[in-house]
Amino acid sequence: MTDVDVVVIGAGAAGLAAAKRLIAEGKSVQVLEAMDRIGGRAWTTSDWFGMPFDIGCAWLHAGDRNPFLADAHAHDWTLFVHDMGVDHLYFGDRRASEAEIAEMEAAEEALAAAIAAHDGPDDRLSSVIHACHALRAAATFGGPMDFAQDDDEISIADFNAAADLDPNYFTKEGFGALVARWGADVPVRTGCPVREVDWSGTGVRVAGEWGSVRGRAAILTVSPGVLAFEEILFTPRLPPAHLEAAFDLPMGLLTKIPLRIEGDRFGLQAFDDLLIERHARHDVFFLCFPFDTDLMVGFVGGDFAWEVEAAGKAAAVDFATDRLAAIFGSGVRKAVTAGHMTNWSGERWVRGAYAAARPGKAAARGVLAQSIGERLWCSGEHLAGPLIQTCGGARLSGEAVAGEVMRHLGHPARVVL
Ligand SMILES: Cc1cc2nc3c(=O)[nH]c(=O)nc-3n(C[C@H](O)[C@H](O)[C@H](O)COP(=O)(O)OP(=O)(O)OC[C@H]3O[C@@H](n4cnc5c(N)ncnc54)[C@H](O)[C@@H]3O)c2cc1C
């Protein structure tokens, strides 16, 4: 391998975006990816149902600011503006009354206002929810379904720093497929897990079983989960503040349990949102029949998602089927002809869905964003400003960090190590 200006570790949206920008500016770049594909958490498969299904990101959030929307239009992706709400609400197997739905909508508004108005010291999101007496159904989306963490594990300051993600576009051909197409022109070495980063000299040396490469700088786009598990040995060790910041940004989990439903649709329409509130935060949300396909996509988030993934696919499919059968009757069991479960907790090179700061630790993102010895920079969804946790945000983070690296490198295209 030849030496390069910049080594980019990871070929998800952030790594691909950083590489694209550096290459466009004439820098030599080596992108190293542990998996055997590009895209990271953006991954569409047709293997599960014979049609595109997003195992990772699916909605182009914040469409007015999402750089992928232009690509989606350019490639004629089929888009649907999905106004996320709750069309159908159940408490266990009991359908909520009109009055209860109105109560939940009022609670949603009150809760949003209370969270935004919070000006005390940073605390758990659950403290505001309890003080606001909001219905828990109103809080389910803010916590487990959106932030992928339970409310008592979310920092209010971190939550408030995240942007409102409307408008949300859902794609028929797949968000992962869009990212793969956009990133296809980036030269990436796949199947190359990085296990060592030596930044003791003037540049960096990045190594793994596949060999090594040297660069003047490196951009680390691995998740905080991968950093915290110390999959990569840093020499010298990462500054304590950076390592602590990775621990303070633990990965939340969101698990999809898509079911193929043939025959009866139980009166549900394409793109209906169905929320089932349950004991012990075992809530489940279903996106119904997107684009009129036969799929009902179940979602569970937060601590419960770790339990669901640990129990495995068969248990997850039974869980989702049982919840629907309890509401719509035993005919559901016959109508469900296939089911799957996403398993990001078991993906060694990600270790969860996306990061959320622990209560009181919202500043961790700012710490991790600081360069390490002006040779190493972190980037990814966890450092995407108001678009944290999103794929569009990861891309913007990669582009921004590439700009910062270029300012440090100056303009000479080649490197003396
Ligand atoms: C279930 C789920 C649903 C989601 N839904 C949405 C959604 O609807 N909309 C949305 O915008 N976002 C969504 N997201 C979040 C979105 O997918 C991520 O924010 C985004 O894709 C992260 O991009 P990234 O480049 O920061 O990280 P990644 O995509 O994780 O890229 C990092 C890359 O680094 C690689 N890597 C890790 N360790 C090493 C190593 N040691 N050596 C080499 N390579 C390594 C990984 O394999 C990976 O490819 C969802 C995520 C999940 C899991």
The ligand as an SDF file (V2000), in Angstrom:
LIG
                    3D

 53 58  0  0  0  0  0  0  0  0999 V2000
  -32.3000    0.5490   12.7890 C   0  0  0  0  0  0  0  0  0  0  0  0
  -31.8300    1.9190   12.3950 C   0  0  0  0  0  0  0  0  0  0  0  0
  -32.7280    2.8080   11.8560 C   0  0  0  0  0  0  0  0  0  0  0  0
  -32.3240    4.0790   11.4680 C   0  0  0  0  0  0  0  0  0  0  0  0
  -33.2200    4.9080   10.8750 N   0  0  0  0  0  0  0  0  0  0  0  0
  -32.7890    6.0700   10.3590 C   0  0  0  0  0  0  0  0  0  0  0  0
  -33.6380    6.8360    9.5160 C   0  0  0  0  0  0  0  0  0  0  0  0
  -34.7710    6.4500    9.2500 O   0  0  0  0  0  0  0  0  0  0  0  0
  -33.1330    7.9980    8.9920 N   0  0  0  0  0  0  0  0  0  0  0  0
  -31.8610    8.4180    9.2450 C   0  0  0  0  0  0  0  0  0  0  0  0
  -31.4570    9.4700    8.7300 O   0  0  0  0  0  0  0  0  0  0  0  0
  -31.0310    7.6960   10.0280 N   0  0  0  0  0  0  0  0  0  0  0  0
  -31.4630    6.5430   10.5650 C   0  0  0  0  0  0  0  0  0  0  0  0
  -30.6070    5.7480   11.2600 N   0  0  0  0  0  0  0  0  0  0  0  0
  -29.2700    6.2700   11.5840 C   0  0  0  0  0  0  0  0  0  0  0  0
  -28.3360    6.2550   10.3730 C   0  0  0  0  0  0  0  0  0  0  0  0
  -28.3750    4.9920    9.7650 O   0  0  0  0  0  0  0  0  0  0  0  0
  -26.9410    6.5790   10.8700 C   0  0  0  0  0  0  0  0  0  0  0  0
  -26.9810    7.7970   11.5910 O   0  0  0  0  0  0  0  0  0  0  0  0
  -25.9020    6.7570    9.7620 C   0  0  0  0  0  0  0  0  0  0  0  0
  -26.0690    5.8060    8.7480 O   0  0  0  0  0  0  0  0  0  0  0  0
  -24.5300    6.6740   10.4010 C   0  0  0  0  0  0  0  0  0  0  0  0
  -23.5230    6.9250    9.4520 O   0  0  0  0  0  0  0  0  0  0  0  0
  -22.0120    6.9930    9.9390 P   0  0  0  0  0  0  0  0  0  0  0  0
  -21.1780    7.1570    8.7300 O   0  0  0  0  0  0  0  0  0  0  0  0
  -21.8750    7.9640   11.0410 O   0  0  0  0  0  0  0  0  0  0  0  0
  -21.7280    5.5840   10.6290 O   0  0  0  0  0  0  0  0  0  0  0  0
  -21.7570    4.0680    9.9880 P   0  0  0  0  0  0  0  0  0  0  0  0
  -22.7960    3.9860    8.9440 O   0  0  0  0  0  0  0  0  0  0  0  0
  -21.8220    3.1730   11.1400 O   0  0  0  0  0  0  0  0  0  0  0  0
  -20.3420    4.0120    9.2970 O   0  0  0  0  0  0  0  0  0  0  0  0
  -19.1820    3.6830   10.0320 C   0  0  0  0  0  0  0  0  0  0  0  0
  -18.4580    2.6020    9.2800 C   0  0  0  0  0  0  0  0  0  0  0  0
  -17.2570    2.2930    9.9830 O   0  0  0  0  0  0  0  0  0  0  0  0
  -17.0220    0.9050    9.8460 C   0  0  0  0  0  0  0  0  0  0  0  0
  -16.1040    0.5030   10.9000 N   0  0  0  0  0  0  0  0  0  0  0  0
  -16.3440    0.3720   12.2300 C   0  0  0  0  0  0  0  0  0  0  0  0
  -15.2370   -0.0110   12.8700 N   0  0  0  0  0  0  0  0  0  0  0  0
  -14.2650   -0.1290   11.9250 C   0  0  0  0  0  0  0  0  0  0  0  0
  -12.9000   -0.4900   11.9670 C   0  0  0  0  0  0  0  0  0  0  0  0
  -12.2850   -0.8150   13.1270 N   0  0  0  0  0  0  0  0  0  0  0  0
  -12.2080   -0.5300   10.8070 N   0  0  0  0  0  0  0  0  0  0  0  0
  -12.7890   -0.1920    9.6230 C   0  0  0  0  0  0  0  0  0  0  0  0
  -14.0860    0.1450    9.5210 N   0  0  0  0  0  0  0  0  0  0  0  0
  -14.8220    0.1870   10.6790 C   0  0  0  0  0  0  0  0  0  0  0  0
  -18.3990    0.2910    9.9840 C   0  0  0  0  0  0  0  0  0  0  0  0
  -18.4210   -0.9890    9.4560 O   0  0  0  0  0  0  0  0  0  0  0  0
  -19.2530    1.2860    9.2030 C   0  0  0  0  0  0  0  0  0  0  0  0
  -19.4040    0.9050    7.8620 O   0  0  0  0  0  0  0  0  0  0  0  0
  -30.9790    4.4610   11.6420 C   0  0  0  0  0  0  0  0  0  0  0  0
  -30.0550    3.5650   12.1740 C   0  0  0  0  0  0  0  0  0  0  0  0
  -30.4750    2.2980   12.5340 C   0  0  0  0  0  0  0  0  0  0  0  0
  -29.4620    1.3300   13.0630 C   0  0  0  0  0  0  0  0  0  0  0  0
  1  2  1  0
  2  3  1  0
  2 52  2  0
  3  4  2  0
  4  5  1  0
  4 50  1  0
  5  6  2  0
  6  7  1  0
  6 13  1  0
  7  8  2  0
  7  9  1  0
  9 10  1  0
 10 11  2  0
 10 12  1  0
 12 13  2  0
 13 14  1  0
 14 15  1  0
 14 50  1  0
 15 16  1  0
 16 17  1  0
 16 18  1  0
 18 19  1  0
 18 20  1  0
 20 21  1  0
 20 22  1  0
 22 23  1  0
 23 24  1  0
 24 25  2  0
 24 26  1  0
 24 27  1  0
 27 28  1  0
 28 29  2  0
 28 30  1  0
 28 31  1  0
 31 32  1  0
 32 33  1  0
 33 34  1  0
 33 48  1  0
 34 35  1  0
 35 36  1  0
 35 46  1  0
 36 37  1  0
 36 45  1  0
 37 38  2  0
 38 39  1  0
 39 40  1  0
 39 45  2  0
 40 41  1  0
 40 42  2  0
 42 43  1  0
 43 44  2  0
 44 45  1  0
 46 47  1  0
 46 48  1  0
 48 49  1  0
 50 51  2  0
 51 52  1  0
 52 53  1  0
M  END
$$$$
